[in-house]
């Protein structure tokens, strides 16, 4: 199982390459806020970015709808995944694994693919723009209790960085 699945099975990210990603001690979004984004996409295949190339992942993820979220499974590991609309094509992915902080990734939902952008703590800290809403501890970052997290995610879509993973509709 790749580290990538830990990020979605703990944000669709190669944590070793991007550093730690945005987390919250408890989930920011409820099931009522989530939508079944993947319902209209059909069969999805996972690709990971390596340099300038997209390579088909050896660890494919299956998604099973459960209420308004998904149970994502790969290599016998499971996560609860929610997709919450942010603005236009932009969504927040919330990944929950029992007894661990919730993890967040930005998703650009295009008609034939979903692009996943890690929210790297290093980038947030270096920007100097997010100290009011994000607590930085060593290489980790957590959304502060009481933060306007909807505004936070919307502001993150302005400069999302580089996609690290994508799900592509394939026949």
N, C-alpha and C positions, 0 to 999 in steps of 0.2 A: 504494500500500500504506500502510495506516495505521500509526502508532506502536504501536497496540494489537497488531497482528500481530507486531511485533518483541518485544513482551513475551511473547506466546505463541509468536510467531515471533521473541519476545525479551523474559507472564503474564497476558494478557487484561486489559490495563490501558492507559489513556491516560496514558502517562508524563508528558506535559506537564502534566496536571492533578494527578497524585498524587505527583510527584517520583520519585526512584529507588526501586526495590523490592529486596527481599532477594535476595541472590546468594550463591554459594559458588564458590571457585576451582576446585573439582572437584565432580562430582556427589555428593550426599549419599546417594542411594538407588540400589540396584542394580536390574537388570531382574527379579531374583528377588523383590524386594519389591513390584514394581508389579503392577497388575491392569488388565485391559481394561475399565475403567469404562463406556466408551461402548457396549459391545456390545449392551446391552439397550435402548438409547434410540431406535433407528431414525433417521430423517432429522432432523438438527439444524440449526436456523437461528440465526445469530448476531445478537444485539442488544447495543447499547451504550447506556449511560445518559447522558442529556443533561438536566441539571437534575433534574426529577422524572419525566421521561418516558423510556421505553425506545424507541429507534429501531432499526429493522432496519438492520444494517450493510451498506454497499455492498460490502465485502470479506468474502465468505463463506469459511469454512475447510473444507477436506476433511481427513478423518482416515482413514489407512490403517493397519490393525493390522500390526505387525511384531514377532513374538515376543510380549513382554508390554508393549510400548509402542506408540506411534503415530508415524507420520510425518505431521505437520500441514503442509498446503500452502495458501498463499493468495498470489495475485499472483506466482506463480513462485518464491516463497521457501519454504524448508522448515526445519522444526525437528523434533527428536526430543522427543516429549512422553510423560512417564510420569505415571500417577496412582497414588498410594500412600495406602492407607487410614490415617486418623489416629484417629478416634473417632466412632462413630455415622455420621451423614451426611457428616462432614467428611473431606476428602481433601487431600493436598498435590499440586500440579501441579509437576512438575520439567520445565523446558524447557532443552534443550541445543542449542547451535549451535556448530559446530566452532571451536576456538581462542578461545572466549569463556566467561566464567563462567556456571555454571548459574543459572537464574532460578527463583524460587519464588512461587507464588500459592496461596491457600486456595480450596478448592472445596466448596460446599455442594450435595451431590447429592440433589436432590428428585426425586420420581417423574416429573415432566413437564418438568423444567428443571434445568440446572446453573448455579449462581450463582458468579461468580468475584470474589474479594476480593483486591485487591493488598495486599501486605505492605509498606507504605511505610516507608522508612528514617526519615523525619522523625518519624512516629508512634512507631516503636520507640525512637528516641533520646529523644524528649520524655517517654515513659512512665517512663524511668529503670529499667525492670525487666529489661532484656535485655543489659546490658553484660558479663555473665559469658559469654554465648554468642555475642554479635554484636560485631564490630569496626566502628566507625564512622569513616569517612574522608571528610571533606568531606560531600557529600550522598549518598555511597554507604554501603552496609552489607553486610558479608560474614559468614557463619556462620564462627565460629572453628574451626580444626582441633581435634578432640577434644571439641567441644561435644555435649551430649546433645540432638541435633537432633529426636529423636522427642518428647521432653518440650517442647522449644521450640515445635514446631508445635501440639501439643495445647494449650499455654497460649495460643497466639495465637487459637484458636477461641473462647475465652471472650469476646473483644471484637473481632470481625473488622473492624469499621468498616462501610463501605458497599460493596455490590457495584458493580462498574463495567461488568461484561459478563455476559451470560448466553447459554447455548445452550438453545433451546426445541425440544421435540419438536413437529414439525408434519407434517400429512398430506402 
